Structure formats: structure tokens, C-alpha cells
Amino acid sequence: MSETKKILGDKRRNLLVEWLSTSNEPLTGGELAKRTNVSRQVIVQDISILKAKKHPIIATAQGYILVKSTPSTKVTRIIACKHSPEQTKEELFILVDHGVTIRDVIVEHAIYGEITANLMLSTRKEVEMFFEKLETTNSSLLSELTNGVHLHTIEADNLHQLEKAIESLEQKQFILKD
């Protein structure tokens, strides 16, 4: 690799970190590619390099997020759920309507073991955007790999919010019982 390309790559990656650290919303690979005048694939590679250098960047359906290192006062819980793919939007709406953020979805795969996908969904609009992207990319839900069984890491400002959200999921029989 020529020294000029390395400098350009380093400068571009520094810009990516700066933009992600000052953004209050996820930034898409397409947006970052446009800002830097490179392809989306170059951005994907840059993000991989930054992650390897321990930058706390996560990829969500809405775009890239740099995780701020401020101590969290949020209450977090992992819940086990089971329902049909058609009920997924309802499940996510119940959670965000209670002020809960759905941080991720986790499934146990027979070959790969635990697979975790970052979601970071906090509003109905974000849930709608997630489903639009699911449809436009012709993708499947991870829970379809496990007959609807999956985990979510959820967080809220207080325990009462989490408990009310879980209670609503239990009423819909979305919580997996032993």
C-alpha cells in the first residue's frame, strides 16, 4: 500500500470516528460514503479496521453508532421470547411503547452457536424503519432460524418500565416460559 493511500485512509477513518462521535443518530454506510467520496464497501472496510483498533462502533439496521463511554444509569435485562415472525412487529412496538430500548436480538444456532445482532430500537419510527429495511433487502428475522425462540437485551430508565413491558409481553404470551 502506498504511503499516500495510507494517509488518506487514516484521515478518512479519523473523520468517521469524529462524525460518529458527534452524531445523535446512526449514520448509514451510504451517508458516510457520500461524505468521504468513496464506495460503501470502503466504509465497511474502514469500520472493520476501526473496530479492530477497539473503537466501540456497532452496526444497526439504522446505521453505525459509536458507543459513548459514559456510565449508564439504565436498567438492563435479558428476556427470552417465542412467537411467530408475523408477531415480531407487535412485540417490538410493545417494548418501545413502554419506553424500552431493544438493544439486540440473540439466537442459539446449531452450527455457529450464539448469534447476536444489534438492533438499538427505541421508537415506533425506528421499528418501522427496521421492517422497511427487512422487506427491501428481502432478509429474514434471526428468530426464523430457531422457530421463533430468541432473546432480547432490553434497557429502560427504571425497573418499573421494564417490568410493565415484560408484563405486556406475557399477556400476549410472547415470553418463553419453562
Protein Blocks (a to p, Z undefined) as FASTA:
>chain_A
ZZklmmmmmmmmmmmmmmmmmpcbdcdfklmmmmnopafklmmmmmmmmmmnopacdddf
kbccdddfbdcfbdcddddddddfklmmmmmmmmmmnopacfbdcdddfklopadddfkp
abfklmmmmmmmmmmnopacfklmngopacdddddfbfklmmmmmmmmmmnopaccZZ
